[in-house]
Amino acid sequence: SSVSRLPRRPAGCRLTSILQFLRRQQVLQLYRRILRAIRDVPAEADRRHLQKWAREEFQRNKGATEEVRSGSWQSPVMSCALCCAVV
């Protein structure tokens, strides 16, 4: 498995490291791309289901501290997901 740990901030440190900031931006960009792709799904019920799924997956991984590299997940939609931040 291709997993690496993001560096942890010292206890009490409120500043986000530049790496964490950039990672969060990537995750938000991925989330937006997924939502834009879901807009193209023709059936409204399917769109709602996929939107709910995406939201739940990102929320479920909100506290993740590991970076998941491309190809190590089963889901093709989330194969490049870096779910360490949530909307």
PDB file of N, CA, C and O in Angstrom:
ATOM      1  N   SER A   1       0.838  -1.182   0.000  1.00  0.00           N
ATOM      2  CA  SER A   1       0.000   0.000   0.000  1.00  0.00           C
ATOM      3  C   SER A   1       0.877   1.238   0.000  1.00  0.00           C
ATOM      4  O   SER A   1       1.865   1.298   0.732  1.00  0.00           O
ATOM      5  N   SER A   2       0.529   2.222  -0.811  1.00  0.00           N
ATOM      6  CA  SER A   2       1.301   3.459  -0.915  1.00  0.00           C
ATOM      7  C   SER A   2       0.710   4.513   0.004  1.00  0.00           C
ATOM      8  O   SER A   2      -0.092   5.344  -0.423  1.00  0.00           O
ATOM      9  N   VAL A   3       1.108   4.474   1.260  1.00  0.00           N
ATOM     10  CA  VAL A   3       0.550   5.413   2.222  1.00  0.00           C
ATOM     11  C   VAL A   3       1.695   6.136   2.913  1.00  0.00           C
ATOM     12  O   VAL A   3       2.672   5.515   3.329  1.00  0.00           O
ATOM     13  N   SER A   4       1.567   7.459   3.033  1.00  0.00           N
ATOM     14  CA  SER A   4       2.547   8.219   3.791  1.00  0.00           C
ATOM     15  C   SER A   4       1.806   9.102   4.782  1.00  0.00           C
ATOM     16  O   SER A   4       0.668   9.504   4.540  1.00  0.00           O
ATOM     17  N   ARG A   5       2.438   9.391   5.864  1.00  0.00           N
ATOM     18  CA  ARG A   5       1.838  10.238   6.893  1.00  0.00           C
ATOM     19  C   ARG A   5       2.171  11.697   6.611  1.00  0.00           C
ATOM     20  O   ARG A   5       3.294  12.035   6.236  1.00  0.00           O
ATOM     21  N   LEU A   6       1.174  12.547   6.800  1.00  0.00           N
ATOM     22  CA  LEU A   6       1.432  13.978   6.727  1.00  0.00           C
ATOM     23  C   LEU A   6       2.078  14.397   8.041  1.00  0.00           C
ATOM     24  O   LEU A   6       1.764  13.830   9.087  1.00  0.00           O
ATOM     25  N   PRO A   7       2.972  15.376   8.008  1.00  0.00           N
ATOM     26  CA  PRO A   7       3.583  15.805   9.258  1.00  0.00           C
ATOM     27  C   PRO A   7       2.532  16.389  10.191  1.00  0.00           C
ATOM     28  O   PRO A   7       1.631  17.108   9.760  1.00  0.00           O
ATOM     29  N   ARG A   8       2.659  16.071  11.472  1.00  0.00           N
ATOM     30  CA  ARG A   8       1.706  16.580  12.462  1.00  0.00           C
ATOM     31  C   ARG A   8       2.189  17.904  13.014  1.00  0.00           C
ATOM     32  O   ARG A   8       3.390  18.139  13.145  1.00  0.00           O
ATOM     33  N   ARG A   9       1.240  18.764  13.334  1.00  0.00           N
ATOM     34  CA  ARG A   9       1.567  20.039  13.959  1.00  0.00           C
ATOM     35  C   ARG A   9       1.823  19.808  15.444  1.00  0.00           C
ATOM     36  O   ARG A   9       1.256  18.887  16.033  1.00  0.00           O
ATOM     37  N   PRO A  10       2.661  20.625  16.047  1.00  0.00           N
ATOM     38  CA  PRO A  10       2.859  20.517  17.490  1.00  0.00           C
ATOM     39  C   PRO A  10       1.548  20.799  18.221  1.00  0.00           C
ATOM     40  O   PRO A  10       0.716  21.566  17.737  1.00  0.00           O
ATOM     41  N   ALA A  11       1.366  20.178  19.387  1.00  0.00           N
ATOM     42  CA  ALA A  11       0.146  20.386  20.178  1.00  0.00           C
ATOM     43  C   ALA A  11      -0.034  21.876  20.455  1.00  0.00           C
ATOM     44  O   ALA A  11       0.914  22.570  20.822  1.00  0.00           O
ATOM     45  N   GLY A  12      -1.235  22.347  20.277  1.00  0.00           N
ATOM     46  CA  GLY A  12      -1.544  23.752  20.536  1.00  0.00           C
ATOM     47  C   GLY A  12      -1.241  24.676  19.375  1.00  0.00           C
ATOM     48  O   GLY A  12      -1.582  25.858  19.433  1.00  0.00           O
ATOM     49  N   CYS A  13      -0.620  24.181  18.337  1.00  0.00           N
ATOM     50  CA  CYS A  13      -0.284  25.021  17.185  1.00  0.00           C
ATOM     51  C   CYS A  13      -1.530  25.223  16.336  1.00  0.00           C
ATOM     52  O   CYS A  13      -2.135  24.255  15.873  1.00  0.00           O
ATOM     53  N   ARG A  14      -1.909  26.462  16.135  1.00  0.00           N
ATOM     54  CA  ARG A  14      -3.117  26.751  15.372  1.00  0.00           C
ATOM     55  C   ARG A  14      -2.816  27.033  13.909  1.00  0.00           C
ATOM     56  O   ARG A  14      -3.727  27.064  13.082  1.00  0.00           O
ATOM     57  N   LEU A  15      -1.563  27.234  13.587  1.00  0.00           N
ATOM     58  CA  LEU A  15      -1.198  27.525  12.209  1.00  0.00           C
ATOM     59  C   LEU A  15      -1.173  26.246  11.391  1.00  0.00           C
ATOM     60  O   LEU A  15      -0.646  25.225  11.831  1.00  0.00           O
ATOM     61  N   THR A  16      -1.735  26.310  10.224  1.00  0.00           N
ATOM     62  CA  THR A  16      -1.728  25.169   9.323  1.00  0.00           C
ATOM     63  C   THR A  16      -0.428  25.191   8.536  1.00  0.00           C
ATOM     64  O   THR A  16      -0.036  26.228   8.000  1.00  0.00           O
ATOM     65  N   SER A  17       0.228  24.065   8.467  1.00  0.00           N
ATOM     66  CA  SER A  17       1.469  24.018   7.685  1.00  0.00           C
ATOM     67  C   SER A  17       1.122  24.230   6.213  1.00  0.00           C
ATOM     68  O   SER A  17      -0.008  23.995   5.785  1.00  0.00           O
ATOM     69  N   ILE A  18       2.097  24.670   5.466  1.00  0.00           N
ATOM     70  CA  ILE A  18       1.876  24.905   4.036  1.00  0.00           C
ATOM     71  C   ILE A  18       1.483  23.609   3.334  1.00  0.00           C
ATOM     72  O   ILE A  18       0.663  23.627   2.416  1.00  0.00           O
ATOM     73  N   LEU A  19       2.061  22.486   3.757  1.00  0.00           N
ATOM     74  CA  LEU A  19       1.708  21.201   3.160  1.00  0.00           C
ATOM     75  C   LEU A  19       0.243  20.860   3.418  1.00  0.00           C
ATOM     76  O   LEU A  19      -0.460  20.406   2.515  1.00  0.00           O
ATOM     77  N   GLN A  20      -0.214  21.078   4.647  1.00  0.00           N
ATOM     78  CA  GLN A  20      -1.611  20.800   4.971  1.00  0.00           C
ATOM     79  C   GLN A  20      -2.539  21.740   4.211  1.00  0.00           C
ATOM     80  O   GLN A  20      -3.601  21.327   3.745  1.00  0.00           O
ATOM     81  N   PHE A  21      -2.141  22.999   4.087  1.00  0.00           N
ATOM     82  CA  PHE A  21      -2.943  23.966   3.347  1.00  0.00           C
ATOM     83  C   PHE A  21      -3.084  23.547   1.885  1.00  0.00           C
ATOM     84  O   PHE A  21      -4.184  23.560   1.332  1.00  0.00           O
ATOM     85  N   LEU A  22      -1.972  23.177   1.269  1.00  0.00           N
ATOM     86  CA  LEU A  22      -2.009  22.756  -0.130  1.00  0.00           C
ATOM     87  C   LEU A  22      -2.818  21.482  -0.307  1.00  0.00           C
ATOM     88  O   LEU A  22      -3.569  21.350  -1.273  1.00  0.00           O
ATOM     89  N   ARG A  23      -2.670  20.540   0.624  1.00  0.00           N
ATOM     90  CA  ARG A  23      -3.419  19.291   0.544  1.00  0.00           C
ATOM     91  C   ARG A  23      -4.913  19.575   0.637  1.00  0.00           C
ATOM     92  O   ARG A  23      -5.704  18.997  -0.108  1.00  0.00           O
ATOM     93  N   ARG A  24      -5.301  20.465   1.553  1.00  0.00           N
ATOM     94  CA  ARG A  24      -6.715  20.815   1.708  1.00  0.00           C
ATOM     95  C   ARG A  24      -7.259  21.414   0.418  1.00  0.00           C
ATOM     96  O   ARG A  24      -8.375  21.098   0.008  1.00  0.00           O
ATOM     97  N   GLN A  25      -6.478  22.275  -0.221  1.00  0.00           N
ATOM     98  CA  GLN A  25      -6.907  22.876  -1.481  1.00  0.00           C
ATOM     99  C   GLN A  25      -7.106  21.811  -2.553  1.00  0.00           C
ATOM    100  O   GLN A  25      -8.048  21.890  -3.342  1.00  0.00           O
ATOM    101  N   GLN A  26      -6.226  20.816  -2.584  1.00  0.00           N
ATOM    102  CA  GLN A  26      -6.360  19.727  -3.555  1.00  0.00           C
ATOM    103  C   GLN A  26      -7.630  18.918  -3.289  1.00  0.00           C
ATOM    104  O   GLN A  26      -8.336  18.532  -4.221  1.00  0.00           O
ATOM    105  N   VAL A  27      -7.907  18.670  -2.027  1.00  0.00           N
ATOM    106  CA  VAL A  27      -9.099  17.889  -1.674  1.00  0.00           C
ATOM    107  C   VAL A  27     -10.360  18.655  -2.061  1.00  0.00           C
ATOM    108  O   VAL A  27     -11.292  18.081  -2.623  1.00  0.00           O
ATOM    109  N   LEU A  28     -10.387  19.940  -1.761  1.00  0.00           N
ATOM    110  CA  LEU A  28     -11.558  20.749  -2.129  1.00  0.00           C
ATOM    111  C   LEU A  28     -11.732  20.800  -3.646  1.00  0.00           C
ATOM    112  O   LEU A  28     -12.856  20.751  -4.146  1.00  0.00           O
ATOM    113  N   GLN A  29     -10.632  20.896  -4.369  1.00  0.00           N
ATOM    114  CA  GLN A  29     -10.695  20.895  -5.828  1.00  0.00           C
ATOM    115  C   GLN A  29     -11.252  19.561  -6.346  1.00  0.00           C
ATOM    116  O   GLN A  29     -12.069  19.539  -7.267  1.00  0.00           O
ATOM    117  N   LEU A  30     -10.807  18.462  -5.751  1.00  0.00           N
ATOM    118  CA  LEU A  30     -11.317  17.147  -6.130  1.00  0.00           C
ATOM    119  C   LEU A  30     -12.818  17.049  -5.857  1.00  0.00           C
ATOM    120  O   LEU A  30     -13.578  16.569  -6.698  1.00  0.00           O
ATOM    121  N   TYR A  31     -13.236  17.506  -4.682  1.00  0.00           N
ATOM    122  CA  TYR A  31     -14.654  17.467  -4.310  1.00  0.00           C
ATOM    123  C   TYR A  31     -15.492  18.257  -5.320  1.00  0.00           C
ATOM    124  O   TYR A  31     -16.542  17.789  -5.759  1.00  0.00           O
ATOM    125  N   ARG A  32     -15.034  19.434  -5.679  1.00  0.00           N
ATOM    126  CA  ARG A  32     -15.764  20.259  -6.670  1.00  0.00           C
ATOM    127  C   ARG A  32     -15.815  19.579  -8.032  1.00  0.00           C
ATOM    128  O   ARG A  32     -16.840  19.622  -8.711  1.00  0.00           O
ATOM    129  N   ARG A  33     -14.705  18.947  -8.436  1.00  0.00           N
ATOM    130  CA  ARG A  33     -14.696  18.241  -9.733  1.00  0.00           C
ATOM    131  C   ARG A  33     -15.684  17.090  -9.727  1.00  0.00           C
ATOM    132  O   ARG A  33     -16.368  16.852 -10.723  1.00  0.00           O
ATOM    133  N   ILE A  34     -15.763  16.375  -8.617  1.00  0.00           N
ATOM    134  CA  ILE A  34     -16.721  15.269  -8.503  1.00  0.00           C
ATOM    135  C   ILE A  34     -18.143  15.801  -8.607  1.00  0.00           C
ATOM    136  O   ILE A  34     -18.963  15.244  -9.337  1.00  0.00           O
ATOM    137  N   LEU A  35     -18.442  16.883  -7.878  1.00  0.00           N
ATOM    138  CA  LEU A  35     -19.793  17.453  -7.936  1.00  0.00           C
ATOM    139  C   LEU A  35     -20.135  17.949  -9.338  1.00  0.00           C
ATOM    140  O   LEU A  35     -21.270  17.793  -9.789  1.00  0.00           O
ATOM    141  N   ARG A  36     -19.162  18.546 -10.033  1.00  0.00           N
ATOM    142  CA  ARG A  36     -19.419  18.995 -11.411  1.00  0.00           C
ATOM    143  C   ARG A  36     -19.704  17.809 -12.322  1.00  0.00           C
ATOM    144  O   ARG A  36     -20.586  17.882 -13.177  1.00  0.00           O
ATOM    145  N   ALA A  37     -18.973  16.728 -12.149  1.00  0.00           N
ATOM    146  CA  ALA A  37     -19.192  15.525 -12.967  1.00  0.00           C
ATOM    147  C   ALA A  37     -20.567  14.931 -12.682  1.00  0.00           C
ATOM    148  O   ALA A  37     -21.232  14.429 -13.588  1.00  0.00           O
ATOM    149  N   ILE A  38     -20.986  14.987 -11.433  1.00  0.00           N
ATOM    150  CA  ILE A  38     -22.293  14.437 -11.055  1.00  0.00           C
ATOM    151  C   ILE A  38     -23.418  15.216 -11.716  1.00  0.00           C
ATOM    152  O   ILE A  38     -24.474  14.653 -12.005  1.00  0.00           O
ATOM    153  N   ARG A  39     -23.206  16.501 -11.958  1.00  0.00           N
ATOM    154  CA  ARG A  39     -24.240  17.313 -12.630  1.00  0.00           C
ATOM    155  C   ARG A  39     -24.615  16.768 -14.003  1.00  0.00           C
ATOM    156  O   ARG A  39     -25.724  16.997 -14.485  1.00  0.00           O
ATOM    157  N   ASP A  40     -23.693  16.048 -14.628  1.00  0.00           N
ATOM    158  CA  ASP A  40     -23.941  15.507 -15.969  1.00  0.00           C
ATOM    159  C   ASP A  40     -24.739  14.199 -15.957  1.00  0.00           C
ATOM    160  O   ASP A  40     -25.109  13.693 -17.017  1.00  0.00           O
ATOM    161  N   VAL A  41     -25.003  13.656 -14.780  1.00  0.00           N
ATOM    162  CA  VAL A  41     -25.792  12.423 -14.685  1.00  0.00           C
ATOM    163  C   VAL A  41     -27.238  12.766 -15.023  1.00  0.00           C
ATOM    164  O   VAL A  41     -27.818  13.648 -14.390  1.00  0.00           O
ATOM    165  N   PRO A  42     -27.833  12.092 -16.003  1.00  0.00           N
ATOM    166  CA  PRO A  42     -29.167  12.476 -16.476  1.00  0.00           C
ATOM    167  C   PRO A  42     -30.308  12.270 -15.463  1.00  0.00           C
ATOM    168  O   PRO A  42     -31.202  13.111 -15.371  1.00  0.00           O
ATOM    169  N   ALA A  43     -30.289  11.188 -14.721  1.00  0.00           N
ATOM    170  CA  ALA A  43     -31.403  10.890 -13.811  1.00  0.00           C
ATOM    171  C   ALA A  43     -31.224  11.639 -12.485  1.00  0.00           C
ATOM    172  O   ALA A  43     -30.187  11.532 -11.830  1.00  0.00           O
ATOM    173  N   GLU A  44     -32.249  12.392 -12.110  1.00  0.00           N
ATOM    174  CA  GLU A  44     -32.170  13.202 -10.897  1.00  0.00           C
ATOM    175  C   GLU A  44     -31.957  12.354  -9.647  1.00  0.00           C
ATOM    176  O   GLU A  44     -31.185  12.727  -8.764  1.00  0.00           O
ATOM    177  N   ALA A  45     -32.637  11.219  -9.574  1.00  0.00           N
ATOM    178  CA  ALA A  45     -32.479  10.342  -8.404  1.00  0.00           C
ATOM    179  C   ALA A  45     -31.034   9.847  -8.287  1.00  0.00           C
ATOM    180  O   ALA A  45     -30.485   9.764  -7.188  1.00  0.00           O
ATOM    181  N   ASP A  46     -30.430   9.522  -9.424  1.00  0.00           N
ATOM    182  CA  ASP A  46     -29.035   9.080  -9.417  1.00  0.00           C
ATOM    183  C   ASP A  46     -28.106  10.220  -9.001  1.00  0.00           C
ATOM    184  O   ASP A  46     -27.157  10.016  -8.245  1.00  0.00           O
ATOM    185  N   ARG A  47     -28.393  11.427  -9.505  1.00  0.00           N
ATOM    186  CA  ARG A  47     -27.593  12.593  -9.118  1.00  0.00           C
ATOM    187  C   ARG A  47     -27.634  12.809  -7.614  1.00  0.00           C
ATOM    188  O   ARG A  47     -26.596  13.012  -6.983  1.00  0.00           O
ATOM    189  N   ARG A  48     -28.826  12.766  -7.040  1.00  0.00           N
ATOM    190  CA  ARG A  48     -28.969  12.954  -5.591  1.00  0.00           C
ATOM    191  C   ARG A  48     -28.209  11.876  -4.820  1.00  0.00           C
ATOM    192  O   ARG A  48     -27.529  12.159  -3.834  1.00  0.00           O
ATOM    193  N   HIS A  49     -28.339  10.640  -5.288  1.00  0.00           N
ATOM    194  CA  HIS A  49     -27.640   9.532  -4.631  1.00  0.00           C
ATOM    195  C   HIS A  49     -26.120   9.748  -4.671  1.00  0.00           C
ATOM    196  O   HIS A  49     -25.442   9.567  -3.659  1.00  0.00           O
ATOM    197  N   LEU A  50     -25.590  10.131  -5.829  1.00  0.00           N
ATOM    198  CA  LEU A  50     -24.148  10.347  -5.966  1.00  0.00           C
ATOM    199  C   LEU A  50     -23.668  11.548  -5.157  1.00  0.00           C
ATOM    200  O   LEU A  50     -22.584  11.512  -4.576  1.00  0.00           O
ATOM    201  N   GLN A  51     -24.472  12.614  -5.116  1.00  0.00           N
ATOM    202  CA  GLN A  51     -24.111  13.775  -4.298  1.00  0.00           C
ATOM    203  C   GLN A  51     -24.041  13.398  -2.822  1.00  0.00           C
ATOM    204  O   GLN A  51     -23.123  13.797  -2.107  1.00  0.00           O
ATOM    205  N   LYS A  52     -25.029  12.623  -2.383  1.00  0.00           N
ATOM    206  CA  LYS A  52     -25.050  12.175  -0.993  1.00  0.00           C
ATOM    207  C   LYS A  52     -23.844  11.285  -0.713  1.00  0.00           C
ATOM    208  O   LYS A  52     -23.200  11.414   0.328  1.00  0.00           O
ATOM    209  N   TRP A  53     -23.542  10.383  -1.642  1.00  0.00           N
ATOM    210  CA  TRP A  53     -22.404   9.489  -1.479  1.00  0.00           C
ATOM    211  C   TRP A  53     -21.098  10.288  -1.364  1.00  0.00           C
ATOM    212  O   TRP A  53     -20.291  10.038  -0.469  1.00  0.00           O
ATOM    213  N   ALA A  54     -20.897  11.238  -2.266  1.00  0.00           N
ATOM    214  CA  ALA A  54     -19.670  12.040  -2.246  1.00  0.00           C
ATOM    215  C   ALA A  54     -19.549  12.806  -0.930  1.00  0.00           C
ATOM    216  O   ALA A  54     -18.488  12.816  -0.307  1.00  0.00           O
ATOM    217  N   ARG A  55     -20.627  13.438  -0.516  1.00  0.00           N
ATOM    218  CA  ARG A  55     -20.614  14.206   0.736  1.00  0.00           C
ATOM    219  C   ARG A  55     -20.267  13.302   1.921  1.00  0.00           C
ATOM    220  O   ARG A  55     -19.434  13.652   2.756  1.00  0.00           O
ATOM    221  N   GLU A  56     -20.914  12.143   1.982  1.00  0.00           N
ATOM    222  CA  GLU A  56     -20.672  11.212   3.096  1.00  0.00           C
ATOM    223  C   GLU A  56     -19.236  10.691   3.099  1.00  0.00           C
ATOM    224  O   GLU A  56     -18.626  10.563   4.161  1.00  0.00           O
ATOM    225  N   GLU A  57     -18.694  10.389   1.917  1.00  0.00           N
ATOM    226  CA  GLU A  57     -17.315   9.892   1.840  1.00  0.00           C
ATOM    227  C   GLU A  57     -16.323  10.944   2.313  1.00  0.00           C
ATOM    228  O   GLU A  57     -15.393  10.633   3.057  1.00  0.00           O
ATOM    229  N   PHE A  58     -16.515  12.180   1.889  1.00  0.00           N
ATOM    230  CA  PHE A  58     -15.598  13.230   2.301  1.00  0.00           C
ATOM    231  C   PHE A  58     -15.755  13.526   3.789  1.00  0.00           C
ATOM    232  O   PHE A  58     -14.764  13.779   4.474  1.00  0.00           O
ATOM    233  N   GLN A  59     -16.972  13.500   4.292  1.00  0.00           N
ATOM    234  CA  GLN A  59     -17.175  13.718   5.726  1.00  0.00           C
ATOM    235  C   GLN A  59     -16.584  12.570   6.536  1.00  0.00           C
ATOM    236  O   GLN A  59     -15.991  12.789   7.593  1.00  0.00           O
ATOM    237  N   ARG A  60     -16.746  11.360   6.043  1.00  0.00           N
ATOM    238  CA  ARG A  60     -16.215  10.184   6.739  1.00  0.00           C
ATOM    239  C   ARG A  60     -14.691  10.256   6.853  1.00  0.00           C
ATOM    240  O   ARG A  60     -14.113   9.774   7.827  1.00  0.00           O
ATOM    241  N   ASN A  61     -14.056  10.849   5.872  1.00  0.00           N
ATOM    242  CA  ASN A  61     -12.602  10.938   5.843  1.00  0.00           C
ATOM    243  C   ASN A  61     -12.074  12.288   6.321  1.00  0.00           C
ATOM    244  O   ASN A  61     -10.900  12.603   6.130  1.00  0.00           O
ATOM    245  N   LYS A  62     -12.929  13.070   6.931  1.00  0.00           N
ATOM    246  CA  LYS A  62     -12.555  14.417   7.360  1.00  0.00           C
ATOM    247  C   LYS A  62     -11.303  14.438   8.224  1.00  0.00           C
ATOM    248  O   LYS A  62     -10.445  15.302   8.042  1.00  0.00           O
ATOM    249  N   GLY A  63     -11.185  13.527   9.136  1.00  0.00           N
ATOM    250  CA  GLY A  63     -10.051  13.534  10.047  1.00  0.00           C
ATOM    251  C   GLY A  63      -8.872  12.711   9.590  1.00  0.00           C
ATOM    252  O   GLY A  63      -7.934  12.508  10.361  1.00  0.00           O
ATOM    253  N   ALA A  64      -8.887  12.229   8.365  1.00  0.00           N
ATOM    254  CA  ALA A  64      -7.809  11.371   7.880  1.00  0.00           C
ATOM    255  C   ALA A  64      -6.480  12.112   7.901  1.00  0.00           C
ATOM    256  O   ALA A  64      -6.408  13.295   7.570  1.00  0.00           O
ATOM    257  N   THR A  65      -5.436  11.405   8.292  1.00  0.00           N
ATOM    258  CA  THR A  65      -4.106  12.009   8.341  1.00  0.00           C
ATOM    259  C   THR A  65      -3.145  11.310   7.393  1.00  0.00           C
ATOM    260  O   THR A  65      -1.957  11.633   7.375  1.00  0.00           O
ATOM    261  N   GLU A  66      -3.628  10.374   6.616  1.00  0.00           N
ATOM    262  CA  GLU A  66      -2.783   9.667   5.669  1.00  0.00           C
ATOM    263  C   GLU A  66      -3.113  10.099   4.255  1.00  0.00           C
ATOM    264  O   GLU A  66      -4.261  10.403   3.932  1.00  0.00           O
ATOM    265  N   GLU A  67      -2.100  10.123   3.427  1.00  0.00           N
ATOM    266  CA  GLU A  67      -2.276  10.436   2.023  1.00  0.00           C
ATOM    267  C   GLU A  67      -2.431   9.118   1.276  1.00  0.00           C
ATOM    268  O   GLU A  67      -1.598   8.223   1.413  1.00  0.00           O
ATOM    269  N   VAL A  68      -3.490   8.998   0.491  1.00  0.00           N
ATOM    270  CA  VAL A  68      -3.718   7.781  -0.285  1.00  0.00           C
ATOM    271  C   VAL A  68      -3.316   8.077  -1.716  1.00  0.00           C
ATOM    272  O   VAL A  68      -3.877   8.962  -2.363  1.00  0.00           O
ATOM    273  N   ARG A  69      -2.348   7.337  -2.198  1.00  0.00           N
ATOM    274  CA  ARG A  69      -1.836   7.584  -3.547  1.00  0.00           C
ATOM    275  C   ARG A  69      -2.711   6.907  -4.597  1.00  0.00           C
ATOM    276  O   ARG A  69      -3.382   5.913  -4.319  1.00  0.00           O
ATOM    277  N   SER A  70      -2.691   7.449  -5.775  1.00  0.00           N
ATOM    278  CA  SER A  70      -3.487   6.959  -6.896  1.00  0.00           C
ATOM    279  C   SER A  70      -3.306   5.461  -7.103  1.00  0.00           C
ATOM    280  O   SER A  70      -2.190   4.943  -7.074  1.00  0.00           O
ATOM    281  N   GLY A  71      -4.438   4.770  -7.313  1.00  0.00           N
ATOM    282  CA  GLY A  71      -4.395   3.351  -7.621  1.00  0.00           C
ATOM    283  C   GLY A  71      -4.498   2.441  -6.416  1.00  0.00           C
ATOM    284  O   GLY A  71      -4.615   1.226  -6.574  1.00  0.00           O
ATOM    285  N   SER A  72      -4.457   2.995  -5.221  1.00  0.00           N
ATOM    286  CA  SER A  72      -4.484   2.120  -4.055  1.00  0.00           C
ATOM    287  C   SER A  72      -5.889   1.950  -3.483  1.00  0.00           C
ATOM    288  O   SER A  72      -6.064   1.218  -2.509  1.00  0.00           O
ATOM    289  N   TRP A  73      -6.888   2.604  -4.063  1.00  0.00           N
ATOM    290  CA  TRP A  73      -8.277   2.440  -3.624  1.00  0.00           C
ATOM    291  C   TRP A  73      -9.014   1.604  -4.649  1.00  0.00           C
ATOM    292  O   TRP A  73      -8.617   1.539  -5.812  1.00  0.00           O
ATOM    293  N   GLN A  74     -10.080   0.969  -4.218  1.00  0.00           N
ATOM    294  CA  GLN A  74     -10.890   0.145  -5.114  1.00  0.00           C
ATOM    295  C   GLN A  74     -11.787   1.003  -6.005  1.00  0.00           C
ATOM    296  O   GLN A  74     -11.951   0.698  -7.187  1.00  0.00           O
ATOM    297  N   SER A  75     -12.363   2.058  -5.461  1.00  0.00           N
ATOM    298  CA  SER A  75     -13.321   2.874  -6.199  1.00  0.00           C
ATOM    299  C   SER A  75     -12.626   3.689  -7.281  1.00  0.00           C
ATOM    300  O   SER A  75     -11.697   4.439  -6.979  1.00  0.00           O
ATOM    301  N   PRO A  76     -13.059   3.558  -8.552  1.00  0.00           N
ATOM    302  CA  PRO A  76     -12.417   4.324  -9.622  1.00  0.00           C
ATOM    303  C   PRO A  76     -12.626   5.827  -9.473  1.00  0.00           C
ATOM    304  O   PRO A  76     -11.761   6.605  -9.875  1.00  0.00           O
ATOM    305  N   VAL A  77     -13.750   6.250  -8.906  1.00  0.00           N
ATOM    306  CA  VAL A  77     -14.025   7.676  -8.746  1.00  0.00           C
ATOM    307  C   VAL A  77     -13.059   8.284  -7.739  1.00  0.00           C
ATOM    308  O   VAL A  77     -12.620   9.422  -7.903  1.00  0.00           O
ATOM    309  N   MET A  78     -12.727   7.526  -6.698  1.00  0.00           N
ATOM    310  CA  MET A  78     -11.888   8.052  -5.635  1.00  0.00           C
ATOM    311  C   MET A  78     -10.440   7.598  -5.751  1.00  0.00           C
ATOM    312  O   MET A  78      -9.693   7.684  -4.777  1.00  0.00           O
ATOM    313  N   SER A  79     -10.024   7.116  -6.925  1.00  0.00           N
ATOM    314  CA  SER A  79      -8.688   6.553  -7.041  1.00  0.00           C
ATOM    315  C   SER A  79      -7.600   7.575  -6.776  1.00  0.00           C
ATOM    316  O   SER A  79      -6.487   7.204  -6.402  1.00  0.00           O
ATOM    317  N   CYS A  80      -7.892   8.844  -6.959  1.00  0.00           N
ATOM    318  CA  CYS A  80      -6.865   9.852  -6.682  1.00  0.00           C
ATOM    319  C   CYS A  80      -7.271  10.702  -5.485  1.00  0.00           C
ATOM    320  O   CYS A  80      -6.759  11.807  -5.308  1.00  0.00           O
ATOM    321  N   ALA A  81      -8.175  10.204  -4.673  1.00  0.00           N
ATOM    322  CA  ALA A  81      -8.677  10.978  -3.539  1.00  0.00           C
ATOM    323  C   ALA A  81      -7.613  11.190  -2.481  1.00  0.00           C
ATOM    324  O   ALA A  81      -6.808  10.307  -2.186  1.00  0.00           O
ATOM    325  N   LEU A  82      -7.633  12.361  -1.934  1.00  0.00           N
ATOM    326  CA  LEU A  82      -6.776  12.698  -0.807  1.00  0.00           C
ATOM    327  C   LEU A  82      -7.704  13.273   0.253  1.00  0.00           C
ATOM    328  O   LEU A  82      -7.763  14.486   0.453  1.00  0.00           O
ATOM    329  N   CYS A  83      -8.398  12.422   0.904  1.00  0.00           N
ATOM    330  CA  CYS A  83      -9.493  12.844   1.783  1.00  0.00           C
ATOM    331  C   CYS A  83      -9.013  13.167   3.182  1.00  0.00           C
ATOM    332  O   CYS A  83      -9.325  12.451   4.134  1.00  0.00           O
ATOM    333  N   CYS A  84      -8.278  14.213   3.305  1.00  0.00           N
ATOM    334  CA  CYS A  84      -7.844  14.605   4.636  1.00  0.00           C
ATOM    335  C   CYS A  84      -8.469  15.925   5.041  1.00  0.00           C
ATOM    336  O   CYS A  84      -8.152  16.455   6.106  1.00  0.00           O
ATOM    337  N   ALA A  85      -9.346  16.462   4.215  1.00  0.00           N
ATOM    338  CA  ALA A  85     -10.077  17.684   4.549  1.00  0.00           C
ATOM    339  C   ALA A  85     -11.470  17.563   3.956  1.00  0.00           C
ATOM    340  O   ALA A  85     -11.678  16.841   2.982  1.00  0.00           O
ATOM    341  N   VAL A  86     -12.389  18.248   4.527  1.00  0.00           N
ATOM    342  CA  VAL A  86     -13.781  18.131   4.107  1.00  0.00           C
ATOM    343  C   VAL A  86     -14.390  19.492   3.911  1.00  0.00           C
ATOM    344  O   VAL A  86     -13.965  20.490   4.493  1.00  0.00           O
ATOM    345  N   VAL A  87     -15.385  19.497   3.081  1.00  0.00           N
ATOM    346  CA  VAL A  87     -16.153  20.708   2.811  1.00  0.00           C
ATOM    347  C   VAL A  87     -16.960  21.059   4.027  1.00  0.00           C
ATOM    348  O   VAL A  87     -17.687  22.053   4.020  1.00  0.00           O
TER     349      VAL A  87
END
